[in-house]
């Protein structure tokens, strides 16, 4: 069994979580503690999604997905990653739709679909670009 990857999950989770927070702030114009609370929520959910996406093969091994009798295309790690991305996209949009920022944002009380889709793509494709990003991470951070 391969090792569980933790460093990319935390590093990318913090970066993408705060990126989501900045985009939400731009879209929704909310201030104060509500903005900070949503930011913490964004980072935590981003870390969970990245953990699943980056460690998909390990999940498949632990859960015995090969023995479930599913069609081969459903057991593809990339199909699974895309499904996690869709769930993340819907979660981001639904969460921002429930937020009340004190005044209406330019696009209504919801994050712009372009922003949630961009973040989703960055999460789903993270196993592909992490090796490039890892070359810029200091050795002491690569745990």
VOFI-230741 format. One record per residue: residue in one letter; x, z, y of N, C-alpha, C in turn. Coordinates in steps of 0.05 Angstrom, whole numbers, plus 5000, padded with zeros to 4 digits. Example, Ala and Ser with C-alpha at 12.3 -4.5 7.8 and 13.67 -1.06 7.14 Angstrom:
BEGIN
NODE code n_c1 n_c3 n_c2 ca_c1 ca_c3 ca_c2 c_c1 c_c3 c_c2
NODE    A 5264 5156 4886  5246  5156  4910 5264 5156 4934
NODE    S 5257 5142 4955  5273  5143  4979 5258 5157 5001
***
This chain:
BEGIN
NODE code n_c1 n_c3 n_c2 ca_c1 ca_c3 ca_c2 c_c1 c_c3 c_c2
NODE    X 5017 5000 4976  5000  5000  5000 5018 5000 5025
NODE    X 5010 4985 5045  5025  4984  5070 5020 5009 5086
NODE    X 5038 5013 5106  5036  5036  5123 5013 5033 5143
NODE    X 5001 5056 5150  4981  5056  5172 4996 5054 5198
NODE    X 4988 5035 5215  5000  5031  5241 4986 5049 5262
NODE    X 5001 5066 5275  4990  5084  5295 4999 5077 5323
NODE    X 5025 5070 5326  5036  5064  5353 5020 5042 5367
NODE    X 5015 5019 5354  5001  4998  5368 4972 5006 5375
NODE    X 4960 5023 5358  4933  5032  5363 4932 5048 5389
NODE    X 4950 5067 5392  4950  5085  5415 4959 5070 5440
NODE    X 4981 5055 5438  4991  5041  5462 4971 5020 5472
NODE    X 4961 5003 5454  4942  4982  5462 4915 4995 5469
NODE    X 4908 5017 5456  4883  5031  5462 4882 5042 5490
NODE    X 4904 5053 5498  4905  5064  5526 4905 5041 5546
NODE    X 4921 5020 5541  4922  4997  5559 4895 4983 5561
NODE    X 4883 4976 5539  4858  4961  5539 4835 4979 5548
NODE    X 4836 5005 5541  4815  5024  5550 4814 5026 5580
NODE    X 4838 5029 5592  4839  5031  5622 4833 5004 5635
NODE    X 4840 4982 5621  4833  4956  5631 4802 4953 5632
NODE    X 4789 4961 5611  4760  4961  5610 4749 4978 5633
NODE    X 4761 5002 5637  4752  5019  5658 4754 5006 5686
NODE    X 4776 4992 5691  4779  4979  5716 4759 4957 5720
NODE    X 4753 4942 5699  4733  4921  5701 4705 4932 5705
NODE    X 4699 4954 5692  4673  4967  5695 4671 4977 5724
NODE    X 4692 4989 5734  4692  4999  5762 4686 4976 5781
NODE    X 4699 4954 5776  4695  4930  5793 4666 4920 5791
NODE    X 4655 4919 5767  4628  4908  5762 4607 4927 5772
NODE    X 4611 4953 5769  4589  4972  5773 4591 4989 5798
NODE    X 4615 4990 5810  4619  5005  5834 4611 5035 5832
NODE    X 4617 5048 5809  4611  5076  5809 4635 5093 5815
NODE    X 4630 5118 5825  4651  5135  5835 4649 5163 5822
NODE    X 4669 5179 5828  4669  5207  5821 4672 5212 5791
NODE    X 4662 5234 5782  4667  5244  5755 4654 5225 5734
NODE    X 4632 5212 5741  4619  5193  5722 4639 5171 5715
NODE    X 4653 5161 5734  4673  5140  5730 4695 5150 5711
NODE    X 4704 5174 5716  4725  5186  5699 4715 5191 5671
NODE    X 4691 5201 5668  4679  5206  5642 4676 5181 5626
NODE    X 4667 5159 5639  4664  5134  5625 4692 5124 5617
NODE    X 4712 5129 5634  4739  5121  5628 4750 5134 5602
NODE    X 4746 5160 5599  4754  5173  5575 4740 5162 5551
NODE    X 4714 5157 5554  4698  5146  5532 4709 5118 5525
NODE    X 4716 5102 5545  4727  5075  5540 4752 5075 5524
NODE    X 4770 5093 5531  4796  5095  5517 4793 5104 5488
NODE    X 4776 5124 5484  4772  5134  5457 4759 5113 5439
NODE    X 4739 5100 5448  4726  5079  5432 4745 5055 5428
NODE    X 4761 5049 5447  4780  5027  5444 4801 5034 5423
NODE    X 4810 5059 5422  4829  5067  5402 4817 5066 5374
NODE    X 4792 5074 5371  4778  5072  5345 4776 5043 5336
NODE    X 4767 5026 5354  4764  4997  5347 4791 4985 5340
NODE    X 4812 4991 5355  4838  4980  5349 4849 4991 5323
NODE    X 4844 5016 5317  4853  5028  5291 4841 5012 5268
NODE    X 4815 5006 5270  4802  4990  5249 4813 4962 5247
NODE    X 4816 4949 5270  4825  4921  5270 4854 4918 5261
NODE    X 4871 4935 5271  4900  4933  5264 4905 4941 5235
NODE    X 4889 4959 5224  4893  4969  5197 4872 4959 5178
NODE    X 4862 4935 5182  4840  4924  5165 4848 4922 5136
NODE    X 4871 4912 5130  4879  4909  5102 4880 4936 5087
NODE    X 4889 4957 5101  4890  4984  5090 4861 4994 5085
NODE    X 4843 4989 5104  4815  4996  5100 4804 4983 5075
NODE    X 4810 4957 5072  4800  4942  5049 4810 4954 5023
NODE    X 4836 4961 5022  4848  4974  4998 4835 5000 4992
NODE    X 4832 5017 5013  4821  5044  5009 4792 5043 5000
NODE    X 4777 5024 5012  4748  5023  5006 4742 5006 4981
NODE    X 4763 4992 4970  4759  4976  4946 4740 4952 4952
NODE    X 4743 4940 4975  4725  4919  4983 4726 4895 4963
NODE    X 4748 4890 4951  4751  4868  4932 4732 4872 4908
NODE    X 4724 4896 4902  4707  4901  4879 4677 4902 4886
NODE    X 4670 4897 4911  4642  4899  4920 4626 4874 4912
NODE    X 4638 4853 4903  4624  4829  4895 4613 4813 4918
NODE    X 4626 4815 4941  4617  4800  4965 4629 4772 4963
NODE    X 4616 4753 4976  4628  4726  4978 4655 4728 4991
NODE    X 4673 4710 4983  4701  4711  4992 4703 4710 5022
NODE    X 4686 4694 5036  4689  4692  5065 4681 4718 5079
NODE    X 4665 4735 5066  4658  4761  5078 4680 4781 5074
NODE    X 4697 4777 5055  4719  4796  5051 4745 4788 5066
NODE    X 4743 4768 5082  4765  4759  5099 4771 4780 5120
NODE    X 4796 4788 5123  4802  4808  5144 4794 4797 5172
NODE    X 4797 4771 5177  4790  4761  5203 4760 4761 5208
NODE    X 4744 4756 5188  4715  4758  5191 4708 4787 5198
NODE    X 4720 4806 5184  4715  4835  5189 4724 4842 5217
NODE    X 4747 4833 5226  4756  4839  5254 4737 4828 5274
NODE    X 4727 4804 5270  4708  4792  5288 4682 4808 5289
NODE    X 4673 4818 5266  4649  4835  5265 4654 4861 5281
NODE    X 4677 4873 5278  4684  4897  5294 4684 4890 5324
NODE    X 4695 4867 5330  4695  4858  5358 4667 4854 5370
NODE    X 4649 4843 5354  4621  4840  5363 4608 4867 5367
NODE    X 4613 4885 5349  4602  4912  5353 4613 4925 5378
NODE    X 4639 4922 5382  4652  4933  5407 4640 4921 5432
NODE    X 4636 4895 5431  4625  4880  5455 4597 4891 5461
NODE    X 4581 4893 5441  4553  4903  5445 4554 4932 5455
NODE    X 4572 4948 5444  4575  4976  5453 4583 4978 5482
NODE    X 4602 4962 5490  4611  4962  5518 4589 4954 5537
NODE    X 4575 4933 5529  4553  4924  5547 4530 4943 5547
NODE    X 4523 4955 5524  4501  4974  5523 4508 4999 5539
NODE    X 4532 5009 5536  4540  5033  5550 4539 5029 5580
NODE    X 4549 5006 5589  4549  5001  5618 4521 4997 5629
NODE    X 4504 4986 5612  4476  4982  5620 4461 5009 5624
NODE    X 4470 5029 5610  4457  5056  5612 4468 5072 5635
NODE    X 4491 5063 5646  4504  5078  5668 4489 5073 5694
NODE    X 4487 5095 5709  4474  5093  5735 4495 5100 5756
NODE    X 4504 5081 5771  4526  5086  5789 4519 5093 5817
NODE    X 4494 5099 5823  4487  5106  5850 4477 5083 5866
NODE    X 4487 5060 5861  4478  5036  5875 4480 5012 5856
NODE    X 4464 4992 5860  4464  4970  5842 4490 4953 5845
NODE    X 4501 4946 5823  4524  4929  5824 4515 4900 5829
NODE    X 4534 4884 5836  4527  4856  5843 4513 4841 5821
NODE    X 4519 4848 5796  4508  4834  5773 4487 4851 5759
NODE    X 4477 4871 5771  4459  4890  5758 4475 4913 5745
NODE    X 4461 4930 5732  4474  4953  5720 4484 4947 5692
NODE    X 4502 4928 5691  4515  4921  5665 4541 4908 5671
NODE    X 4560 4913 5653  4586  4900  5655 4582 4870 5652
NODE    X 4598 4855 5666  4596  4826  5664 4605 4817 5636
NODE    X 4590 4798 5624  4595  4788  5597 4623 4777 5595
NODE    X 4633 4764 5616  4660  4753  5615 4681 4775 5610
NODE    X 4677 4798 5623  4696  4820  5620 4695 4832 5592
NODE    X 4671 4837 5582  4669  4849  5555 4679 4829 5534
NODE    X 4674 4804 5538  4684  4784  5518 4715 4782 5519
NODE    X 4727 4783 5543  4756  4782  5545 4768 4806 5531
NODE    X 4757 4830 5535  4768  4854  5522 4764 4852 5492
NODE    X 4741 4842 5483  4736  4839  5454 4756 4820 5442
NODE    X 4762 4798 5455  4782  4779  5444 4809 4792 5443
NODE    X 4817 4808 5463  4842  4822  5462 4844 4842 5439
NODE    X 4822 4855 5433  4821  4874  5410 4823 4859 5384
NODE    X 4807 4838 5380  4806  4823  5355 4833 4810 5349
NODE    X 4846 4800 5370  4872  4786  5366 4896 4804 5367
NODE    X 4892 4830 5371  4915  4848  5373 4935 4847 5351
NODE    X 4927 4843 5325  4948  4841  5305 4966 4817 5309
NODE    X 4957 4797 5323  4974  4773  5328 4994 4777 5350
NODE    X 4985 4791 5372  5003  4793  5395 5019 4819 5396
NODE    X 5011 4839 5379  5026  4864  5379 5056 4860 5373
NODE    X 5065 4844 5354  5093  4840  5350 5109 4832 5375
NODE    X 5096 4816 5392  5108  4808  5417 5110 4831 5436
NODE    X 5087 4846 5439  5086  4869  5457 5106 4890 5448
NODE    X 5108 4894 5422  5126  4915  5410 5155 4912 5419
NODE    X 5163 4887 5424  5191  4883  5433 5196 4896 5460
NODE    X 5176 4901 5476  5179  4913  5502 5174 4943 5502
NODE    X 5166 4954 5480  5160  4983  5478 5186 4997 5471
NODE    X 5192 5019 5486  5216  5034  5481 5216 5045 5452
NODE    X 5239 5047 5440  5241  5056  5412 5228 5084 5408
NODE    X 5231 5102 5427  5220  5129  5424 5189 5128 5424
NODE    X 5177 5107 5434  5148  5105  5434 5137 5091 5409
NODE    X 5154 5079 5394  5146  5064  5370 5146 5083 5345
NODE    X 5127 5101 5344  5125  5120  5322 5109 5109 5299
***
